[in-house]
Each structure stands twice: as structure tokens, then as C-alpha cells.
Amino acid sequence: MATKPTATASRKALKSRFVICVKNEGYLASLEKRKIYQVLPDAKASAHKLIRVIDESGADYLYPADFFVSVRLSQRIAATLALAA
């Protein structure tokens, strides 16, 4: 049975940012092309054209920002993804 997103998940989703992987050269085991990844804020990484995402290992790592394209999700989908984290 599907779980309906909670109010907490909805608030978390509003703060969450998601990207789609479009390149994975050198990171074949860590990143899958065309997959959605959650971004964690990291101003220092951004200054170096890097992005911090939760990858296939379930941990967050830095990757080149140009490996990803930002995606805008509906609040419901973002909340559902936030529940899965």
C-alpha cells in the first residue's frame, strides 16, 4: 500500500533540490545516467563547480556540477522522494 507524504516530508521536500545525472565518466559505479539524485547544500563545493549529491552508495559525495541538470519536481513527488531518503 502506498504511503501518503506527511507534512514533515512536504516541508523537507520544499527545502530539497533534485538533479538528473547526464554524465558519469569516471564514476560508473557511483552515478547512473538519467537517474534523479538529491542535492545537499555545499557553498564551498559550488564555488569550485562541484555539487554534493547522495549517490548509489547512499552517502553524499562531490561530483562535477556539469554532470547534472537541475529538475523541478511537483511538491507531491519531491515529498515522496524525501520520504524515501
Summary of the structure (lengths in Angstrom):
residues: 85
radius of gyration: 13.2
end to end distance: 18.2
largest distance: 43.3
contacts: 215
relative contact order: 0.27
helix: 32%
strand: 28%
